[in-house]
């Protein structure tokens, strides 16, 4: 049996008797650096407002006190946060935890029925809402039968009649404590729920992942140990994470990557997080330059823009010393392009999922540039197996499904025993990802099992073709799907977003479109075996649909291709 184990450690004790709020705000651990006076925890990207430790701690108490006084929030109640990133987002989380309640972060782009589904499944008691999302929140609350007076705004909205966080915090601070903070018994942190975070599954409705307090605490400690936070292993200038460094904060905090890595790991490591409400690439470049951001947490679409967008050359990005991409595989080709943009940065990938809360692998501190195409090495405390289709355990270099055991693993899916049994098996999480490990114990993600194409009996990974296509000079972004074919099974079809210059050529001369498509097909044909070629063709599209964590929404493009071919009155045929 081949099991791969995380390198590094040993891990310090992972507290199993603390809530996440207590771990972040009240406790001390050898891995937590001391911030010098004047180093803020958070900066609001838009206004420049700086928020320090004492203010965060004070606001957390004030909000917790008001939530208890006004709404009687207590043990195991659920507070839904339906908002883009905000400097008070962690305050909302930790205040909820102070009361023994549970946080459920919702995508601020949800429609009313989607939000109502989350509210109903989690049985949310109150909703904290960004003003821009209020109309949807009101509709969803009505559908979920939550009274309007249980909606709270992050910022004022004239004539809404709804309370704001500032108002509640001031009310809470002006009153005596109305609650006794929840204290966990030894071991209780492994079961006491902190989050109901929704998994971005590609089939069916999203599932609520039940995450106890112990899981994010464990994962932050695991990452800190692997990344040598607060260790004297190198001179100050050579350390990867240092108090006083500045991290981007563009990843959505409702998503597990943004929540655990971008927010909690960075704050624990002594970095300042520049909180950005809504991602706009040019504004992001300005933010890097304005705040001299040193650490960037990214998803592949961000990397594509850094490599391809014409505005990049107009900004000074020399402050960036570190970038990690996650949430979806990043091709070797794109990583190579990125090294030419951020020449002095450590660059690499990590891998994780909501069900493992969060990170399973990261590129280690020994590598300035992570091994191309690799998602890094297992963090300490993680154990992995690769299970082949026949159920046997794969050897090094063999492909199969990644199965992971980690102290950070979630408990299962909330109120969904069937799905829990399928994914959470005897302490292991079945990831649904097709992977292999090399001889250096580095993880390589081939693709989602359900996304692999079968072309004439051969397996074709869309991610491989996408990585190759991104080096074509006319392509700004792309996604490969399979379209059904009676002869071949699947035919690879590339949806392509044209580079600005190529799009301008097509606008001036429509015949350029066919020339570009032919060149793309030839580009793949010149480099890939026949069954990997684009027999399904090339289609131009304005943008590639992705979820907020950066994962490609192939299902939407498959549906679009199906409808397109149905309207043409026939199925696509292979070009033999």
Residue pairs with C-beta under 8 A, 6 or more apart in sequence:
1 385
1 393
2 385
2 386
2 393
2 394
2 395
2 396
3 383
3 384
3 385
3 393
4 378
4 383
4 384
4 385
4 437
4 441
5 378
5 382
5 383
5 384
6 222
6 226
6 377
6 378
6 379
6 380
6 381
6 382
6 383
7 226
7 364
7 377
7 378
7 380
7 441
8 225
8 226
8 364
8 379
8 380
9 225
9 380
9 381
10 380
11 221
11 222
11 225
11 380
11 381
12 29
12 30
12 31
12 221
12 225
14 214
14 217
14 218
14 221
14 407
15 23
15 27
15 189
15 214
15 217
16 184
16 186
16 187
16 188
16 189
16 190
16 214
17 183
17 184
17 185
17 186
17 187
17 188
17 189
18 26
18 27
18 184
18 189
18 213
18 217
19 97
19 98
19 100
19 182
19 184
19 189
19 192
19 194
19 213
20 93
20 94
20 97
20 194
20 213
20 216
20 217
20 264
21 60
21 93
21 94
21 95
21 97
21 98
22 97
23 213
23 217
24 90
24 94
24 264
24 267
24 268
25 53
25 56
25 57
25 60
25 94
29 221
30 230
31 221
31 224
31 225
31 229
31 230
31 268
32 230
32 268
32 269
32 270
33 229
33 230
33 242
33 243
33 269
33 270
34 243
34 270
35 41
35 53
35 243
35 244
35 270
36 243
36 244
39 52
39 243
39 244
39 270
39 272
40 50
40 51
40 52
40 272
41 51
41 52
41 53
41 56
41 267
41 272
41 273
42 50
42 51
42 56
42 87
42 90
42 249
42 272
42 273
42 274
42 275
43 49
43 50
43 51
43 87
43 246
43 272
43 273
43 274
43 275
43 291
44 51
44 87
44 275
45 249
45 274
45 275
45 276
45 277
45 283
45 287
45 291
46 277
49 87
51 87
56 90
56 91
56 94
58 173
59 88
59 91
59 95
59 169
60 91
60 94
60 95
60 98
61 95
61 98
61 172
61 173
61 177
62 95
62 168
62 169
62 170
62 171
62 172
62 173
63 88
63 91
63 92
63 95
63 165
63 168
63 169
63 172
64 94
64 95
64 96
64 98
64 99
64 172
64 179
65 171
65 172
65 173
65 175
65 177
65 178
65 179
66 168
66 169
66 171
66 172
66 175
67 73
67 79
67 95
67 96
67 99
67 101
67 126
67 168
67 172
68 74
68 99
68 178
68 179
69 171
69 172
69 175
69 178
70 163
70 168
70 171
71 125
71 126
71 150
73 79
73 96
73 99
73 101
73 125
73 126
74 99
74 100
74 101
74 179
75 99
75 100
75 101
75 182
76 100
76 101
76 102
76 193
77 99
77 101
77 102
77 125
78 101
78 102
78 103
78 104
78 122
78 123
78 124
78 125
78 196
79 92
79 96
79 101
79 102
79 103
79 104
79 124
79 125
79 126
79 127
79 128
80 104
80 105
80 106
80 118
80 119
80 122
80 124
80 126
80 127
80 128
81 89
81 92
81 93
81 103
81 104
81 105
81 106
81 127
81 128
81 254
82 106
82 108
82 110
82 115
82 127
82 128
82 129
82 130
82 133
82 136
82 137
82 140
83 89
83 108
83 128
83 129
83 130
83 133
83 154
83 254
84 108
84 130
84 132
84 133
84 252
84 277
84 278
85 249
85 250
85 252
85 253
85 258
85 275
85 276
85 277
85 278
86 130
86 154
86 155
86 275
86 277
87 275
88 154
88 165
89 253
89 263
89 275
90 253
90 263
90 267
91 165
91 169
92 103
92 128
92 165
93 103
96 102
96 103
97 103
97 182
97 194
97 213
98 179
98 181
98 182
99 179
99 181
99 182
100 182
100 192
101 125
102 122
102 193
102 194
102 195
102 196
103 194
103 195
103 196
104 118
104 122
104 124
104 195
104 196
104 197
104 198
104 208
105 195
105 197
105 198
105 253
105 254
105 255
105 259
106 115
106 118
106 198
106 254
107 114
107 198
107 252
107 254
107 255
107 548
108 130
108 132
108 133
108 252
108 254
109 548
110 118
110 136
110 140
111 136
112 136
112 139
112 140
112 143
113 140
113 143
114 140
115 136
115 137
115 140
116 139
116 140
116 141
116 143
116 144
117 205
117 206
118 124
118 198
118 206
118 208
119 127
119 140
119 141
119 143
119 144
119 146
120 143
120 144
121 208
121 414
121 415
122 196
122 208
122 414
124 144
124 146
125 146
125 150
126 146
126 150
126 151
126 152
127 137
127 140
127 141
127 146
127 150
127 151
127 152
128 152
128 153
128 154
128 165
129 137
129 151
129 152
129 153
129 154
130 153
130 154
130 155
130 277
131 153
131 154
131 155
131 156
131 157
131 160
134 151
134 153
134 157
134 160
134 162
137 151
138 148
138 151
141 147
141 148
141 150
141 151
148 162
151 162
152 162
152 163
152 164
152 165
152 168
153 160
153 162
153 163
153 164
153 165
154 164
154 165
155 164
155 165
156 164
156 166
184 192
184 213
189 212
189 213
189 214
189 217
190 212
190 214
191 212
191 411
192 212
192 213
193 210
193 211
193 212
193 213
193 411
194 211
194 212
194 213
194 215
194 216
195 209
195 211
195 216
195 259
196 208
196 209
196 210
196 211
196 414
197 208
197 209
197 211
197 254
197 255
197 256
197 259
197 354
197 357
198 206
198 207
198 208
198 209
198 354
199 206
199 207
199 208
199 209
199 353
199 354
199 355
199 413
200 206
200 354
200 547
200 549
200 551
201 207
202 448
202 450
202 451
202 553
202 554
202 555
203 450
203 555
207 413
207 414
207 416
207 419
208 413
208 414
208 415
208 416
209 256
209 354
209 355
209 357
209 410
209 412
209 413
209 414
210 410
210 411
210 412
210 413
210 414
211 354
211 357
211 410
211 411
212 410
212 411
214 407
214 408
215 357
215 407
215 408
215 409
215 410
216 259
216 260
216 264
216 357
216 358
216 408
218 381
218 406
218 407
218 408
219 260
219 356
219 357
219 358
219 359
219 406
219 408
220 260
220 264
220 265
220 268
222 359
222 379
222 380
222 381
222 382
222 406
222 407
222 408
223 261
223 265
223 359
223 362
223 379
224 230
224 265
224 268
224 269
225 379
225 380
226 362
226 364
226 365
226 377
226 379
226 380
227 240
227 241
227 269
227 362
227 364
227 365
228 234
228 239
228 240
228 365
229 240
229 241
229 268
229 269
229 270
230 269
230 270
231 239
233 239
233 365
236 242
240 322
240 346
240 365
241 269
241 270
241 271
241 295
241 322
242 270
242 271
243 269
243 270
243 271
244 270
244 271
244 272
245 270
245 271
245 272
245 294
245 295
245 321
246 271
246 272
246 274
246 291
246 292
246 293
246 294
246 295
246 319
247 262
247 266
247 271
247 272
247 273
247 274
247 293
247 294
247 295
247 296
247 297
248 262
248 273
248 274
248 276
248 284
248 287
248 288
248 293
248 295
248 296
248 297
249 258
249 262
249 263
249 266
249 273
249 274
249 275
249 276
250 262
250 276
250 279
250 284
250 297
250 302
251 257
251 258
251 261
251 262
251 297
251 298
251 299
251 549
252 258
252 548
252 549
253 259
253 262
253 263
255 327
255 548
255 549
256 352
256 353
256 354
256 357
256 358
257 297
257 299
257 326
257 327
257 352
257 358
257 549
258 297
259 358
260 357
260 358
260 359
261 297
261 326
261 350
261 352
261 358
261 359
262 273
262 297
263 273
266 273
266 295
267 273
271 294
271 295
274 287
274 291
274 293
276 283
276 284
276 287
279 302
281 302
281 305
281 309
281 311
282 311
284 302
285 311
285 312
285 314
285 315
285 317
286 315
287 293
288 296
288 315
288 317
288 319
288 320
289 315
289 316
289 317
289 319
292 319
293 319
293 320
294 319
294 320
294 321
294 322
295 320
295 321
295 322
295 323
296 302
296 320
296 322
296 323
296 324
297 323
297 324
297 326
298 306
298 323
298 324
298 325
298 326
299 325
299 326
299 327
299 328
299 546
299 549
299 550
300 325
300 327
300 328
300 329
300 330
300 334
300 550
301 477
301 544
301 546
301 550
302 325
302 550
303 323
303 325
303 330
303 334
303 335
303 338
304 334
304 470
304 476
304 477
305 312
306 312
306 338
306 341
306 342
307 334
307 337
307 338
307 341
308 476
308 477
308 499
310 500
312 341
317 341
317 342
318 344
320 342
320 344
320 345
321 344
321 345
321 346
322 345
322 346
322 347
323 338
323 342
323 345
323 346
323 347
323 348
324 347
324 348
324 349
324 350
324 362
324 363
325 348
325 349
325 350
326 349
326 350
326 351
326 352
326 359
326 375
327 549
327 550
327 551
328 549
328 550
328 551
328 552
329 349
329 373
329 375
329 445
329 447
329 463
329 467
330 349
331 373
331 463
331 464
331 466
331 467
331 468
331 470
332 372
332 373
332 467
333 467
333 468
333 470
333 471
334 467
334 470
335 347
335 348
335 349
335 369
335 370
335 372
335 373
336 372
337 470
337 471
338 347
339 347
339 369
346 363
346 367
346 368
346 369
347 368
347 369
347 370
348 362
348 363
348 367
348 369
348 370
348 371
348 374
348 376
349 363
349 370
349 374
349 375
349 376
350 359
350 361
350 362
350 363
350 375
350 376
351 359
351 360
351 361
351 375
351 376
351 443
351 445
352 358
352 359
352 360
352 361
353 360
353 429
353 431
354 410
355 409
355 410
355 423
355 424
355 429
355 431
356 404
356 406
356 408
356 409
356 410
356 429
356 431
357 408
357 409
357 410
358 408
359 379
359 408
360 378
360 379
360 382
360 384
360 402
360 404
360 406
360 443
361 375
361 376
361 377
361 378
361 379
361 382
361 442
361 443
362 376
362 377
362 379
363 370
363 371
363 374
363 375
363 376
363 377
364 376
364 377
370 376
371 438
371 440
371 442
373 444
373 467
374 438
374 442
374 443
374 444
375 442
375 443
375 444
375 445
376 442
376 443
377 440
377 441
377 442
377 443
378 384
378 441
378 443
381 406
381 407
381 408
382 404
382 405
382 406
383 404
383 405
383 406
384 402
384 403
384 404
384 405
384 437
384 443
385 393
385 394
385 402
385 403
385 428
386 393
386 394
386 398
386 399
386 400
386 401
386 402
386 403
386 435
386 436
386 437
387 393
387 394
387 400
387 401
387 403
388 394
388 398
388 399
388 400
389 400
393 400
394 400
394 436
396 436
396 437
396 438
396 439
397 436
397 437
397 438
397 439
398 436
399 434
399 435
399 436
399 446
400 434
400 435
400 436
401 430
401 431
401 432
401 433
401 434
401 435
401 449
402 431
402 433
402 434
402 435
402 443
402 445
403 425
403 428
403 429
403 430
403 431
404 428
404 429
404 431
405 427
405 428
405 429
406 429
409 424
409 427
409 429
410 424
410 429
411 424
412 420
412 423
412 424
413 419
413 420
413 423
413 424
422 430
423 429
423 430
423 432
424 430
432 448
432 449
432 450
433 445
433 446
433 447
433 448
433 449
434 445
434 446
434 447
434 448
434 449
434 452
434 461
435 443
435 444
435 445
435 446
436 443
436 444
436 446
437 443
437 444
438 444
445 463
446 452
446 461
446 463
446 464
447 461
447 462
447 463
447 464
451 461
451 462
451 554
452 459
452 460
452 461
452 462
453 459
453 460
453 461
453 462
453 482
453 489
453 490
453 492
454 460
454 482
454 489
454 490
455 482
455 488
455 489
455 490
455 491
455 492
455 531
455 532
455 535
456 488
456 489
456 531
457 489
458 531
460 482
460 490
460 492
460 531
460 532
462 479
462 480
462 481
462 482
462 492
462 554
464 532
465 480
465 492
465 494
465 524
465 528
465 532
465 534
466 478
466 479
466 480
468 523
468 524
468 527
468 528
469 475
469 478
469 480
469 494
469 496
469 520
469 523
469 524
470 477
470 478
472 519
472 520
472 523
473 499
473 502
474 498
474 499
474 501
474 502
474 516
474 519
474 520
475 496
475 497
475 498
475 499
475 502
475 520
476 497
476 498
476 499
476 500
477 496
477 497
477 543
477 544
478 494
478 495
478 496
478 497
478 544
479 494
479 495
479 544
479 552
479 554
479 557
480 492
480 493
480 494
480 495
480 534
481 492
481 493
481 495
481 536
481 554
481 557
481 558
481 561
482 489
482 490
482 491
482 492
482 493
482 536
482 558
483 490
483 491
483 493
483 536
483 558
483 561
483 562
483 565
483 572
484 490
484 491
484 571
484 572
485 491
485 535
485 536
485 571
485 572
485 573
485 574
486 571
487 573
487 574
487 576
488 531
488 535
488 574
491 535
491 536
491 572
491 574
492 532
492 533
492 534
492 535
492 536
493 534
493 536
493 537
493 538
493 539
493 561
493 572
494 520
494 524
494 534
494 536
494 537
494 538
494 539
495 539
495 540
495 541
495 544
495 557
496 520
496 538
496 539
496 540
496 541
497 540
497 541
497 542
497 543
497 544
498 506
498 516
498 540
502 512
502 516
505 512
505 516
506 512
506 513
506 516
506 540
513 540
517 537
517 538
517 540
520 534
520 538
521 533
521 534
521 537
521 538
524 532
524 533
524 534
525 533
525 534
535 574
535 575
536 561
536 572
537 572
539 561
539 564
541 557
544 552
544 557
545 552
545 553
545 556
545 557
546 552
546 553
547 553
565 571
565 572
